[in-house]
Amino acid sequence: MSLRWTIADTLVLAGRQLRRIPRQPDLLIGYTVQPIMFVLLFRYVFGGAISTPGYDNYAQFLMPGIIVQSIAFGGFVTALAVADDMSKGLIDRFRSLPMSRIAVLAGRSIADIALNALQLAVLIGVGLAVGFSFGTDVGRVVLGLVLLLALGYAFSWVFALIGLSAGSAETSNAIGFTVIFPLTFASGAFVPPATMPDGLREFAEANPFTTFVDAVRHLFIGGEAAPANSDVWMAFVWVVVITVIAAFLAVRKYRSVSAG
């Protein structure tokens, strides 16, 4: 099948995914209400007890971490939708049509970019309301937004793989939280790794989520407190690696499921 038809199929399925949102507004809770809840809880419940030297307030330290976590978990909708389509036999129907097989997954991951953009707008708006402010130029802020959207795209493929492997929406939800949730907390997203005990501190420093958060802090805040420029390039390297590996495994899994 030609590249032109693959792209066309991908866009059709991306549109299908986006058109489902008005009919299922509950899907937007994960992109709006939940991130706002995390921001308010950490900012006002834990913020007074967490020391972040070099930052004007805890909101400056917190918001990059909250944004990275929320964007990474945005792919949950893809995991749930893929698992639901499999349980209802929709994947078998797609398989019977003369269409690109990769388009089923690619369409969902592209639709997630639009939803992640919405989530970014909500989070930044809430962040500004609780004391966060940008400290760099427009070019760096835009690069930070590009990094975050690329990160969300990468994890859409990760969650697509989880959805294909789980077999049900409930199981995919449990697997996603069990595997990825601890990684976001055992990082430099919410507290400085230097405050953690030995062993956990070394893990947090090597955790790619720490790299993502440090890169966003550098691009959004800058200054002496923000990490060095090398974190930005390493974050993009991690995004590419995660996308390539997860997409390859997800497409292979989809083909094996379809063949079965």
Backbone hydrogen bonds, N-H to C=O, Kabsch-Sander energy under -0.5 kcal/mol:
donor,donor_aa,acceptor,acceptor_aa,energy
6,T,2,S,-1.9
7,I,3,L,-2.6
8,A,4,R,-2.2
9,D,5,W,-2.7
10,T,6,T,-2.3
11,L,7,I,-2.4
12,V,8,A,-2.1
13,L,9,D,-2.2
14,A,10,T,-2.2
15,G,11,L,-2.3
16,R,12,V,-1.9
17,Q,13,L,-2.0
18,L,14,A,-2.0
19,R,15,G,-2.3
20,R,16,R,-0.9
20,R,17,Q,-0.5
21,I,17,Q,-0.5
21,I,18,L,-1.0
23,R,19,R,-0.5
24,Q,20,R,-1.2
24,Q,21,I,-0.9
27,L,24,Q,-2.3
28,L,25,P,-1.6
29,I,26,D,-1.3
30,G,27,L,-0.6
31,Y,28,L,-0.7
32,T,28,L,-1.3
32,T,29,I,-0.6
34,Q,29,I,-2.3
36,I,32,T,-1.9
37,M,33,V,-2.4
38,F,34,Q,-2.2
39,V,35,P,-2.3
40,L,36,I,-2.5
41,L,37,M,-2.5
42,F,38,F,-2.5
43,R,39,V,-2.6
44,Y,40,L,-2.3
45,V,41,L,-2.4
46,F,41,L,-1.2
47,G,42,F,-1.3
49,A,46,F,-1.7
50,I,46,F,-0.7
50,I,47,G,-0.8
51,S,49,A,-0.6
55,Y,52,T,-1.7
60,Q,57,N,-0.8
61,F,57,N,-1.0
62,L,58,Y,-3.2
63,M,59,A,-2.3
65,G,61,F,-0.7
65,G,62,L,-0.7
66,I,62,L,-2.4
67,I,63,M,-2.7
68,V,64,P,-2.2
69,Q,65,G,-2.4
70,S,66,I,-2.6
71,I,67,I,-2.6
72,A,68,V,-2.3
73,F,69,Q,-2.0
74,G,70,S,-0.6
74,G,71,I,-0.8
75,G,72,A,-0.8
76,F,73,F,-1.9
77,V,74,G,-1.2
79,A,75,G,-2.0
80,L,76,F,-2.7
81,A,77,V,-2.5
82,V,78,T,-2.9
83,A,79,A,-2.3
84,D,80,L,-2.3
85,D,81,A,-2.7
86,M,82,V,-2.2
87,S,83,A,-2.1
88,K,84,D,-1.7
89,G,85,D,-0.5
89,G,86,M,-1.0
90,L,85,D,-2.0
91,I,85,D,-1.0
93,R,89,G,-1.3
94,F,90,L,-2.4
95,R,91,I,-2.1
96,S,92,D,-1.2
97,L,93,R,-0.6
97,L,94,F,-1.2
99,M,97,L,-2.1
104,V,101,R,-0.9
105,L,101,R,-0.6
106,A,102,I,-2.8
107,G,103,A,-2.7
108,R,104,V,-0.9
109,S,105,L,-2.2
110,I,106,A,-2.2
111,A,107,G,-2.0
112,D,108,R,-1.7
113,I,109,S,-0.7
113,I,110,I,-0.9
114,A,110,I,-0.9
115,L,111,A,-1.6
116,N,112,D,-2.9
117,A,113,I,-2.0
118,L,114,A,-1.8
119,Q,115,L,-2.2
120,L,116,N,-2.5
121,A,117,A,-2.0
122,V,118,L,-2.1
123,L,119,Q,-2.7
124,I,120,L,-2.7
125,G,121,A,-2.0
126,V,122,V,-2.4
127,G,123,L,-2.9
128,L,124,I,-2.6
129,A,125,G,-1.4
130,V,126,V,-1.4
131,G,128,L,-0.7
132,F,127,G,-2.9
135,G,220,F,-2.9
136,T,220,F,-0.8
141,V,137,D,-1.9
142,V,138,V,-2.7
143,L,139,G,-2.0
144,G,140,R,-2.3
145,L,141,V,-2.1
146,V,142,V,-2.4
147,L,143,L,-2.4
148,L,144,G,-2.2
149,L,145,L,-2.4
150,A,146,V,-2.4
151,L,147,L,-2.3
152,G,148,L,-2.4
153,Y,149,L,-2.1
154,A,150,A,-2.2
155,F,151,L,-2.2
156,S,152,G,-1.3
157,W,153,Y,-1.2
158,V,154,A,-1.4
159,F,155,F,-2.5
160,A,156,S,-1.8
161,L,157,W,-2.1
162,I,158,V,-1.8
163,G,159,F,-2.8
164,L,160,A,-2.2
165,S,161,L,-1.8
166,A,162,I,-2.1
167,G,163,G,-1.2
172,S,168,S,-2.3
173,N,169,A,-2.0
174,A,170,E,-2.0
175,I,171,T,-2.7
176,G,172,S,-2.4
177,F,173,N,-2.0
178,T,174,A,-2.3
179,V,175,I,-2.4
180,I,176,G,-2.6
181,F,176,G,-0.7
181,F,177,F,-1.0
184,T,180,I,-1.7
185,F,181,F,-1.5
186,A,182,P,-2.7
187,S,185,F,-1.5
195,T,192,P,-2.1
196,M,193,P,-1.9
200,L,198,D,-1.0
201,R,197,P,-2.4
203,F,199,G,-1.8
204,A,200,L,-2.8
205,E,201,R,-2.2
206,A,202,E,-1.5
207,N,203,F,-1.2
210,T,207,N,-1.1
211,T,207,N,-1.3
212,F,208,P,-2.4
213,V,209,F,-2.5
214,D,210,T,-2.8
215,A,211,T,-2.3
216,V,212,F,-2.2
217,R,213,V,-2.6
218,H,214,D,-2.3
219,L,215,A,-2.2
220,F,216,V,-2.8
221,I,217,R,-2.7
222,G,217,R,-1.7
226,A,222,G,-0.7
231,D,228,A,-1.4
232,V,229,N,-1.3
233,W,229,N,-1.0
234,M,230,S,-2.2
235,A,231,D,-2.1
236,F,232,V,-1.8
237,V,233,W,-2.0
238,W,234,M,-2.5
239,V,235,A,-2.2
240,V,236,F,-2.3
241,V,237,V,-2.5
242,I,238,W,-2.8
243,T,239,V,-2.5
244,V,240,V,-2.6
245,I,241,V,-2.4
246,A,242,I,-2.6
247,A,243,T,-2.6
248,F,244,V,-2.1
249,L,245,I,-2.4
250,A,246,A,-2.7
251,V,247,A,-2.6
252,R,248,F,-2.1
253,K,249,L,-2.4
254,Y,250,A,-2.6
255,R,251,V,-2.3
256,S,252,R,-2.0
257,V,253,K,-2.4
258,S,254,Y,-2.8
259,A,255,R,-2.5
260,G,256,S,-1.7
